[in-house]
């Protein structure tokens, strides 16, 4: 755990923070066929992390956001026999490009479809969250406990940007705009998961399933006492093919409440084509 954390911190120090609020215009691009932004910091951070993590665990595979965009077939490593490092070099790229503090670097280690450990580093906010399956979640070394929402208070929920959903998913997200639910657009998914684990946010609802956006965060929430579920009342699958939207929340009861709200518009949610599971999300 400590060696991986140091690798992430070193990468952030070398590749991310020197470019924060220092990006030249030519260092920011829009990915082909996507609304996502990518910067030279994303690309170089993923390259450095990929090498460092493979050295820490010989024989492991890497599924990284930028590599998968260039070579989609590499996403299939999540269904292979080897342990897999899942990398999001900069989660919240739009915030990073804008010079905001709300971005992070995320790494998870998975094997046989199960996330074993996760690291979420938000350098501008001086936050490092870590989680290990069965051993708890921590923020800057202090245990995280999600607790439960305040009785009688509106649920605080962050949701996917509506521009990137299909018709069913849009209806599902609209069903959250009801009495007793306070909805806002999501920022960095990694930071939203940490907010749930810390008890500062009650739930999220997402309509994309890219493993790099969710693996570390879902484990952090689970190890802090929270829960998650797809709209089909099934566990979230890292390899894709989930019924969407899915939700994570501070406790199992809130997760069930969220699933019930998301299913109000339909009893037959469609399943995502796993071949496209890593596409179509905002940066």
N, C-alpha and C positions, 0 to 999 in steps of 0.2 A: 504493500500500500504506500509506504513512504517513498519508495523508489519511483513509483509511477507519479506520485504527487510532485516530486522534484523534477521529473521530466516535463510535466505540464507547466510548472512554474518557470522552468528554464526556457521553454519554447515561447511562453508568453513574454518573458523578458527579452528574448532575442528577436522575435518576429512580429509580435502584436503591438506591444506598447510603444516601441519606437515609431510606429506608423499611425498611432492614434492621434487624430487632429493634425496629422502631418501628410496625409495622402495627397499625391498629385492627381490631376484629373485623369491621366492615362493609367493610373493604378487602380481604377474602379471601372468595372464592366458589368453589363447585364448578360446573364447566361443565355445562350442560344435556346430559343423555344421556351423561355421561362421568364417570370417576373423577378426572379432572384437576382440579387447583386452578388458579385464576387470581387474581392480585392487581392492585391499581391500579398497582403498579410494572411488571408485565408489560405492561399496556395502554399506559401512558404512555411506557414505554421503546420499545415498538414504533412508536408514533406518531412519536416524535422521530427514531428511526433511519430510518424510512421516508422522511421528508422530507429528512433530511440526505443519504442515499445517492442518492436520485433527483436531487438537485441536483449531486452529484458526477458522475453519469453520466446526462445527459439522454436520455430515450427508454427508459430501463430500466424493468423491471417489478419488483414486490416480491411475494414469497410469504412471509408472516409467520404464525406460529402462531396468534395471536389473530385476525387478519383472516380466515384460512382457517376458523377455527372459526365465525365469524359469517357468512362468505360462502364456502362450500366450492368454488364454481366458480373462485375465484381461484387454486386450486392448478394449474389447467390452464396457467397461464403458463409452467410448467416445460417444456411441450411447444411453446411458441410460438417466434417468430423473434427475440424481443428478449432481450438479456442480462437476467438475473434476480438480484436480491438475495434471498437466503434468510435469514430472521431468526428466531432464537429469543431473545426478549428476556430471559428467565430460564430457563435449563435447570437443572433441579433445584429446581422451585418448592416442593416439600415441604420441602426442606432450608432454602430461603430463609425460608419461613414459620416453621419451627421455630427460626430463628436460628442454624442451623449454617453453616459456612463453605463447604460443598461445593456451590456453585452457580456458574454462569457465564453470560455473554452471548455468543451465537455469531452470526456473520455469514459467509455465503459468497457468492461471485459465480460464477454459472454461465451457460453459453451452449451451445446445441445439445446439452444433456444432459450436458455435461462441467463439472466444478467447476474453476474457474480459480484461485481464491484463497480462503483461509479465515482467520478471526480468532476466537480463543477467549480471552475475558477473564474471569478469576476474581478479582474485586477483593479479596475477603476473604482470599484466599490470596496476593495480590500476584503473580499469574501472568498473563502475556500470551503466548499461542502464536499464531504466524502461519505460514502456508504459502502458497507460490505454485507452481503447476504447473511442474515442471522446474527450480525454483530452490531447493528445499529447504524444511525446516521448522525453526522456531526457537522457543525458549522464553526469554523475557526477553532476546532478542537473541543467545542462544547456540544453535549448531546442535543439532538433535535427531537422534539415531541410535538406532533401536529395538534393533538387535543381534538376538540369538537367545536363546531360553530356555536355561538352564543344563542341560547334558546330565545325564540321570538324575534331575533334580528334578521334582516334580509341576508340571504346568502350572497357572499361576494364571489363573483364568478368571472374568470377571464375566458374569452372565446376566440375561435379562429376568425381571421378577417373574412367577411362575407364575400369578397370578390373572388375567392378561390374555392368555392363550394359548388357542388351540383345541386339540382333541384331538391332532392330528398334532404340533403344535408342543410340546405338553407332553411327548409321548413323545420327541421329538428332544432336548429339554433334559434329560430324565431320563437319556438315554444318556450325558450328560457326567459323571454321578455314578458314576464308575468309578475303578479304581486308576490312579494317575498323573495325576489331575486334581483340583485343589483349587478348588471352585466356591463363589462367593459371589454374593448379589444385587447388581445394578448400582446405582450411585448416578447422579449426573449423567453422561449419555452423553458429553458434551463432555470432562469431566475424565477419564473412563475412556480415551478415545482419546488424550489427552495422556499418560496413564500408559503406554500401549502404546508410543507414540513415544519415550518417555523410558526404556523398558526396565524399568519398575516393575510392569507387568502384562503377561501373555503373550498374552491373547486376550479377546475378548468374543463373545457370541452373543445376538442380538436378534431379537425376533419382531414388531417394528413397524418401519415404514419411512418415517416422517415425514421429509421432506427436511431440515427445520430441525434435527432431532436428529443427523443423520449427515453432511451434506455437508462441513462444515468439518473434522470429526473424521476422516473417511475420507481426505480429502486430506492431512491432517497425518500420519496413519499412513503413507500411501503415500510421501510425500516424505521420511519418516524411514527408509525402507527396508522398511516392512511391506507387507502385502497384505491383500486382502479377497475374499470370494466368497459368493454365495448357496449354499443347500444343493443347488441344481441345477447347481453348478459354473459359474455364469454371473456376470458382473459385476453389481454393484448398480446399479439404474436409479433416478435421482433422481425421475423422474415416477411411479414405483410399478409395480405389477404384478409384483413380485419373488416368487420362490419363497422361502418363509421356513421356518426361521430363516436369517439370514445371519451371517457371522462376519468379524472383522478380527483380525489377529495380527501379531506382531513380524516374521515372515519368511514367505516363501511356503511353506516346508515345514510350519510350524506351522499355516498356514491350511489346507493340504491335510489335515493330521491332524484338524483341527477338523471340516471338512466330512465326512470319513470317519466320525467319531464321531456327528455329527448325523444321518447317513443310515443308521445301524445298524438303526433300527427300521422303515425303509421305503425302497424304491427308487423311489417315485413321489410326491415331495412335491407338494402342491397349490400352485397359483399364487394370489396375492392378487388380488382384484378391484381394479383401479387406482382405481375411483371411490371406494373406501373406504380408500385407502392411507394417508391421513393420520390415520386414527381409531384409537382403542382402545389408547393407550399411557398408562402411568402418568406423572404429573408428578413 
